[in-house]
Amino acid sequence: MKKLDIGLLVAAILTLVLLPTFASGYVLFIANLLMVYVVLSLGLHIVLGETGQFALSHIAFYGIGIYTSGILNNIFGLNAVLLLAASALLCGVLGFLLGTLAIRMRDIYLALSTFAFGEAMQWVFLNWTQVTNGSNGYRLTPVQFFGYTMSTDTEAYPFVAVLTLLVVALTIYLSQSRLGSAFRAVRESDVAASAVGIDVNMLKRIAFMFSAAYAGLAGALFTTFSSFIHPDSLGFQAMILVLIMVVVGGIGSVRGAIAGAVIFGLISELLRQVLSFQEVIYGSILVLFMMFLPKGLLGVRKIPIPTSVRGIDTAGQKQT
């Protein structure tokens, strides 16, 4: 880890520790929500930034995580750790299965198929009224953590902060591991990665699994400080918002995904008074950055590729 990354991580930890001493109520709610966005963005970063798979199913898994955690808590009153594990595990399994179906598709076809999955899941959230309460929304009861009830934003804040830091640390470790290098090799060239012995199809499935598990975990974290969820907040507009966080922050950059989540999480709150213009504003920002600043604010200048992959052309033959 670079010194700059260590400094930023220390600054983030100090900010999270000191924030409750001079803020409360709505400010801590926004802080909790921003941390959920960070986890969501890092999940999309794995499948889009690290592996290069343009998937639009992320919010669907986020919604599955919310409803899974909320329903299990409302019925059984499970410990927060079990709720997080159940949501992440279910979404991880579903993500692996979706990745299995999607590995033969690329680019626009992959985007359309995963978009269809996301729209199908929103239809389920709206119409499976016996489970989700449909368009009336779903009430979430306070979550328990070993006898400690998280019924307010202030009470949930330490739990959400610790989990978010753990997710950030896991993502940094994953990015710097051999698995992360294999992800980036697949992103650069399926053929070249396969030529050096990487199981491309399995790597794509694993990327989908990790990404979906992150989204499910974010959904479970949301239930620790929120008391209500409506299917309308889990639609395509939410997917575009998370996509903007990753693209504008910098595709392929952990720092970029985190910065994008914080910046556009705050912007989304500022734009709550102009809901009818949000889609236009988000779409315009996304198009402008893709046209004039495709690497985003903190995108990597040079994509690290494993040494074993360098020198292999796209036909799978060593270059002379």
N, C-alpha and C positions, 0 to 999 in steps of 0.2 A: 504494500500500500504506500502511495506517495505521501510526502510530508503534507502537501496541500489537503489531501483527502483526510489525513489524520486530524489536521487542524479544523477542518470543516465538521468532522464527526464530533470532536470535543466541543466545538461551539454549539452544535445542535443539542448535545446532551446537556450542557449548561443552560441553554435556553429552555429546554423541556423541564429541567429541575426547578428553575427560578420562576417560570411563568405563573404557577398557582399562587405565588406569594403576592403578586400585584394584579392578578386577573381572576375573574370568576364569572359564573353565569354564561352569558352568550359568548364571551371571548373563549372560554374553555370548550364550549360546544363547537365553535369554529375550529379550534385547535384539534379536537378529537376528529372532526370531519376531515380536516386536512391530512391527518395521519392515516385515515382510511383511504383517502385518495393516493397517498404515497404507496401504500401496499398494493392498491389496484394498478397504479402506473408501473410499479416494478414487475408485477405479473405480466402485463402487456409487453414490457421491455424484454422479458425472456423470450416470448414467442415471436415478437416483431423485431426488436432491436438485436437480440443475440442470434436468432435462428433465421430471421428473414421471412417468416410466414405471416402473410397479411390476413390475420383472422379478425373477424368482427363479432365474436361470440362472447367477449369478455364480460359484458354487463349481464348477460344471461346467467353466467356462473355466479356472478356477484349476487343476483337475485335469488338463485338457488341457495347460496350460503345464508342469506338473510332469512328466508322462509324456513330452511332446515333448522337453523339455530333457534329462531323464534318459536316454531311449533314444538320442538323438543323441550324447550324451556317452559312453554305454557302448559304442556301436558305432564311432563315428568319433573320439572324443576331441577334439571341437571346442573352440575358444576360448570363454570365457564370454560374450564380446560377441556371438558368432554364435549361441550358445544363447539368449541373451536376445532377440535380434532374431527368431530363428526362432519362438520361442514367442509373442512379442507379435504378430508378423505373422500367424501361423496363426490365433490366437484373434481378432485384429482382423477378418480375412476372414470367419471363422465368425460373429462377432458381427454384422457387416454383413448377412450372409445371414439370420440369425435376425431381425434388425430388419426386414428386407424382408418376412418372413413375418408379423411381429407388428404391423406398423403399423396394420392395420385393426381391431385389438383394443384394448380399454381396460379399466382397472380389474381386476376379478376375472378376466375372460377372458384378459387379458394375463398376469396372475399365474399362472393355471392352465396356460397354454400354455408359458410359460417354466419353470414347475415341472416339467412333463412332460419338457421337454428335459433338465433337470438330472437327473431320475430315470433317463432313458434313458442318459445318459452314465455314470452310476454303474453301471448294468447292464453297459455296455461295459467299464468298468474291472474289474468283477468277473468277467466271462465271456470276455473276449478273452485267454485265458490264454497264447496264443502270443506276445503282445506285452507284456501288462501283468503276466503271472504270476498273474493272478486274485487269489483270496482269500489266497494265500501272501504277497502283498505284493511290492514291487519294490525291489531293492537299487540304490542310487545310488553311483556311483564319484566320487571327488574331482574337482572342476572345475579346469581350467587357465585361467590368465589371463596370457598372454604369458610362459609359462615358470614362472609362480608358481602353485604348487599350493595350493588351498584345501581342506585336509583336516581342519581343526579349526574350531571356532566362532571362535576368536581370529583365525585367518588369513582367514576369510571376512568378519569384521566390518567392516573398512574398505571393502571392495567393496560390501557391502550398505548401509552407511551413506551412501556417496556416491551410489549409485543412488536411494536413498530420498529424499535431499535434492533430487536432480534432478527426481524425480517430483513432489514437493511444489511446487517452483518452477514446473514446467510446469502443474500444476493451478491454482495461483494466477494465472498468466498467462492460462490458458484462461478462468478464471472472470471475469477483468476485461476480456477481449477482446470484440470484437463477436460472435464465435461464442458466447461465454458468455451475452451478453445475448439472443441469438436463442434459445438453449436455454431461458432463463427465460421468454421471451415465449411459447414453445410450451407450457411448463408451465402458464402462467396461462390461456391460451385458444388453442386450435388455430385457431379461426375468426378471432380478432383478429390473430394472427400471420400467417395467410394473407392477410388483408385488406391488410396493409402490405407484401406482397411476399415473405414468408418461405416457402421451400419446406419445409413442415412435415414431409412424409414423408421428405425427404432428411435433415433435421435429426435426426429420430428414428433413422434408420439410422446416421448419424454418431455419435450418442450411444451407441448399442449397440456400435458399432465401437470407440470409445475405451474404454468400460467393459470390454469383453472383452479388449482389448489390455492394459489395466492388470492384469486378472486373470491373463492369460498371463504377463506380466512378473513378477508376484508369485510365480507358480508356478516360474518359472525361478530367481528369487532364492532360493526355498526349497531348491532342489537344491544351492546353493553351500555350504550348511552342514549339510544333513541327509544321512543315509546310507540312509534307508528311507522308503517311503511305502506306506500300506495304503488300499484303496478305502473302508474304513469311515470314515476320517477326512475323506472328501469327500462326505458325505451331507447330508441335509436339516438335521441339527443344526448343521453348520458354516455352512450358509446362514443359519440363524436367528441364529447368533452374529454374523455380519458385518452382517446387517440391524439387529440391536440396536445395534451400534457406530454405525451411521449415524443411526438414529432417536433413540437416547438422546443421542448427541453433539449432534445438532441438524441436522435436514433442511435442506439448502440452505447449510450452513456448512462451509467447508474446515476451519476450526479445530475445529468440532464432530466432523467425521469423524475427524480425527487424535486428538482427545482421547478419543473413544469407542473407537478402536482400542487405545489404550494402556490405558485403564481396564479394558475388558472382556477384553483380551488377558491382563492380569494376573489378573482374576477367573477366567477359564477355567483358568489354571494352578492357582489355589487350589482349584478345584472338581474337580481330577483325581481326588481321593480319594473323591468321591461322584458317580461317573459316572451312576448310575441316577437321580439327582435333577437332573442338569443341564438337561434339557429342560423340566422343571417350573419350575425357577428362571428360566431364560431367558424362557420364555413368560410367566411372571408379570410379570417386569420390563418386557417389551415391552408387555403389555396395560396396566399401570399408567401407563407413560409416555404411551402413546397416549391414555389417558383423561384424565389430570390434567396432563400437561406435554407436549402434542403437538409443541411447538417444540424440545423437548430441552433439554439443558444450555446449549448455545451457539448455538441456532437464531437465524436472522436475524429481527429484529423487523419489518422492512419489506423486502419482496422487491424488489430493483431491477429495473425494467422499462425497456427502451429508450424514449427520448423519442418516437420515431415511433409507438410502440404506445399511449401514453397518449392518452386521449380517444376510443378506439375501443370501442364496446360489443360484446357478444358476438354481435350480428347482423352485425357488420362495417360498421356505419354510424357516422359521426362524431356524437358527442354534441353537443347544442346547449347 
